[in-house]
């Protein structure tokens, strides 16, 4: 499915990703976690093609996609969910689902998709994807559009960002259902323990490197590197 080989990325003179290598099999759910500044979001963007690595290779279904554009990767079946989903003035929720499905969905089909993420179609289908929606509503609508696309690989960058506890509880349920029912693979960038707990594997980043890949069921705490603040606060 997905394989990264010795991927490196730098920006503004800073080496952000350092020799990143890992594999993601078909139908798997992995979480990428680590301290702030460890390179998590950058790694997600490199996989999607938003950022280009300075060295290394990225393979998707056996094909080298390292130099492919975002559009090319999207056509191959890779999708990306941003921390802050894009708002579209003048486009309704139903329109967005139609665009994702690449066909006109019946109200019944759209209703079933929204129900998957815990939203009532009668309240949302005709609403615009704009400021009238809360962060939690917008996040779930974005996930609904991903489900509609049925992509082979979906990447979510901190999907819990900016949503309330009730919406977060529903988000966990949705990820569990996606994990059980969808044939595609999922990568989630997250700090949240409840998201980490449902992952098949956890990729732990530290200072731009993979510190450990932790299988499901193993405690994460013993693998988290503890930084001595005295080493970075020299006077």
C-alpha positions in Angstrom: 0.0 0.0 0.0 2.3 2.8 1.3 6.0 2.8 1.8 8.4 5.6 2.8 12.1 5.0 2.3 14.6 7.3 4.0 12.5 10.4 3.5 14.1 13.8 4.5 12.6 17.2 4.5 14.0 20.6 5.4 12.5 24.1 5.5 14.1 27.5 6.4 17.4 25.8 7.0 15.9 23.4 9.6 16.0 19.6 9.1 12.4 18.6 10.0 12.2 15.0 8.8 15.2 12.7 9.1 15.4 9.4 7.3 11.8 8.5 7.8 11.0 4.9 6.7 7.9 2.8 7.4 5.3 0.7 5.6 1.5 0.8 5.8 -0.5 -2.2 4.7 -3.9 -2.3 3.0 -6.8 -1.9 5.4 -4.6 -0.7 8.3 -5.2 2.2 10.7 -2.0 3.8 12.0 -1.6 6.8 14.3 1.4 9.2 14.1 2.2 10.9 17.3 5.0 12.8 19.1 5.9 16.1 20.8 5.0 19.4 19.2 7.6 20.2 16.6 8.5 16.6 16.0 7.4 16.7 12.3 4.0 15.0 12.4 2.0 17.4 10.3 5.0 17.9 7.9 5.1 14.1 7.4 1.4 14.0 6.6 1.9 16.8 4.0 4.8 15.0 2.4 2.8 11.8 2.0 -0.1 13.8 0.4 2.3 15.8 -1.9 1.7 19.2 -0.3 5.4 19.3 0.6 8.1 17.6 -1.5 10.9 15.7 0.3 14.5 16.7 -0.5 15.5 13.1 -0.6 14.1 9.6 -0.2 11.2 7.8 -1.9 7.5 7.4 -1.4 5.7 4.4 -3.0 2.0 3.9 -3.2 0.7 0.5 -4.4 4.1 -0.3 -5.7 4.5 2.9 -7.7 7.0 5.6 -7.0 5.0 8.7 -6.3 7.8 10.8 -4.9 7.5 13.5 -7.6 3.7 13.2 -8.1 1.6 16.3 -7.6 -1.3 16.4 -5.1 -3.8 16.0 -8.0 -2.0 12.9 -9.3 -1.9 11.3 -5.8 -5.6 12.2 -5.3 -6.5 10.4 -8.6 -4.6 7.4 -7.3 -6.7 7.3 -4.2 -5.0 9.4 -1.5 -7.1 12.0 0.3 -6.2 14.5 3.1 -8.3 16.0 5.9 -6.9 19.3 7.2 -6.8 20.4 10.8 -9.1 23.2 9.8 -11.4 22.0 7.0 -12.0 24.3 4.1 -15.2 26.3 4.1 -17.0 26.9 0.8 -19.4 29.8 0.4 -22.3 29.0 -1.9 -21.8 25.2 -1.7 -24.3 23.2 0.3 -23.5 20.0 2.2 -25.4 18.0 -0.4 -23.3 19.7 -3.2 -20.1 18.8 -1.4 -21.1 15.1 -1.0 -22.0 15.0 -4.7 -18.6 16.4 -5.6 -16.9 13.8 -3.4 -19.0 11.0 -4.9 -18.4 12.3 -8.5 -22.1 11.8 -9.1 -25.5 13.2 -7.9 -26.5 11.4 -4.7 -30.1 10.9 -3.9 -31.3 12.5 -0.7 -31.6 9.0 0.8 -28.0 8.1 0.0 -26.8 11.5 1.3 -28.8 10.9 4.4 -27.3 7.5 5.0 -23.8 9.0 4.7 -24.4 11.8 7.1 -26.0 9.4 9.5 -22.7 7.5 9.6 -21.0 10.6 11.1 -23.9 11.3 13.5 -25.6 14.1 11.6 -29.3 14.4 10.7 -29.6 15.0 6.9 -32.8 17.1 7.3 -30.8 19.7 9.3 -27.7 19.8 7.1 -28.2 18.8 3.4 -29.2 22.3 2.3 -26.9 24.2 4.6 -23.9 26.0 3.1 -20.4 24.7 4.0 -19.5 28.0 5.6 -19.3 29.9 8.9 -22.8 28.7 9.9 -21.3 25.3 10.8 -19.4 24.7 14.0 -15.9 23.2 14.0 -17.3 19.8 15.1 -20.0 19.8 12.4 -17.6 20.8 9.7 -15.1 18.1 10.8 -17.8 15.4 10.6 -19.0 16.7 7.2 -15.4 16.5 5.9 -15.2 12.9 7.2 -18.5 12.1 5.5 -17.1 13.5 2.2 -14.0 11.2 2.7 -16.3 8.2 3.2 -18.2 9.2 0.0 -14.9 9.2 -2.0 -14.0 5.8 -0.7 -10.3 6.4 -1.2 -7.6 3.8 -0.7 -5.7 5.9 1.8 -7.0 8.7 4.0 -4.8 11.0 6.0 -6.3 13.1 8.9 -4.1 15.8 10.4 -5.2 16.3 14.1 -8.9 15.8 13.4 -9.7 16.5 17.0 -8.4 20.1 16.7 -11.1 22.7 17.6 -14.0 20.4 18.4 -15.8 20.0 21.6 -16.0 16.8 23.8 -19.4 15.7 22.4 -18.1 16.0 18.8 -14.8 14.2 19.8 -16.8 11.3 21.2 -18.6 11.0 17.9 -15.3 11.3 16.1 -13.9 8.2 17.9 -17.1 6.3 17.0 -16.7 7.3 13.3 -13.1 6.2 13.2 -14.0 2.9 14.8 -16.6 2.4 12.1 -14.3 3.5 9.3 -11.7 1.0 10.6 -14.2 -1.8 10.7 -16.2 -1.2 7.5 -14.0 0.6 5.0 -11.5 -1.3 2.8 -9.0 1.6 2.7 -6.2 2.5 5.0 -6.2 5.4 7.5 -3.4 7.6 8.9 -4.3 9.9 11.7 -1.9 12.5 13.2 -3.0 12.8 16.8 -2.0 13.3 20.5 -5.3 11.9 21.8 -5.0 8.6 23.7 -8.4 7.3 22.6 -7.4 7.7 19.0 -4.1 6.0 19.6 -5.8 3.1 21.4 -7.8 2.1 18.2 -4.8 2.2 15.9 -3.2 -1.0 14.6 0.2 0.7 15.0 1.5 3.9 16.5 4.4 5.7 14.8 6.2 7.7 17.5 8.2 10.7 16.1 10.8 12.6 18.1 13.0 15.4 16.7 12.1 14.5 13.2 13.0 10.8 13.5 10.9 7.7 14.1 11.7 6.8 17.7 9.6 3.7 17.7 6.7 1.9 15.9 4.4 0.5 18.6 2.0 -2.3 17.8 -1.6 -2.2 19.0 -1.9 -3.2 22.7 1.6 -2.3 23.8 1.8 0.6 26.3 3.1 3.7 24.7 4.5 5.4 27.8 7.7 3.3 28.0 8.7 4.3 24.5 8.2 8.1 24.9 11.6 9.8 25.1 12.0 12.1 28.1 13.9 15.3 27.3 16.1 16.8 30.0 15.1 20.5 29.9 18.6 21.3 31.3 20.1 20.3 27.9 18.1 22.9 26.0 18.1 25.8 28.6 21.8 26.5 28.8 22.6 30.0 30.0 
